[in-house]
């Protein structure tokens, strides 16, 4: 399977040419071991993304707790009941556990949690440089900048689906749901490797706009092989 590693990564990134993608998907139908390796690589990517999101959430929580404690300490010794002071470590632990439980799915999932934007294969030329800048902006949550950069890339080459896909996700990140649908719906309706994921996020956008019928029509397209199948099933229960 080592020989297929780069091809699997390119397939997941959506960077294969149409002919290469079709040939790879035909090989997937014929090779069970390759299907298993693809599923494993998808799972690893998902775990890495979730791990990074969890780290960011816990770091933010710890920073908040430090601020609360500093403010509490600044009040002076006469205003600090001893029992509350003793409870502060326990409160911190409970808050961290709450964050972890929420992260692993004990509570309501974050239906709008966006994936990391994949880095493209390095090529010479300005388009690749602009794309890498868009990747950095998107992954840092600077969706205004990623939209501006992706606008230019889409204008230069409308055939590259991933430009429109991540621009749609950027709009979703800004709660610009109709603009997100404008980009994502044609992808969800098309044959690209992004169609399944685009169907999920199109459903989320329709749901946020209050159109449950449209949301349901797209959420039902999310197959069991999709990274978003579990979330899609939970979203379906809300529609």
Secondary structure, 3 states (H helix, E strand, C coil): CHHHHHHHHHHHHCCCCHHHHHHHHHHHHHCHHHHHHHHHHHHHHHHHHHHHHHHHHHHHHHHHHHHHHHHHHCCCHHHCCHHHHHHHHHHHHHHHHHHHHHHHCCCCCCCCCCCCCCCCCCCCCHHHHHHHHHHHHHHCCCHHHHHHHHHHHHHHCCCCHHHHHHHHHHHHHCCCHHHHHHHHHHHHCCCCCCHHHHHHHHHHHHHHCCCHHHHHHHHCCCCCCCCCHHHHHHHHHHC
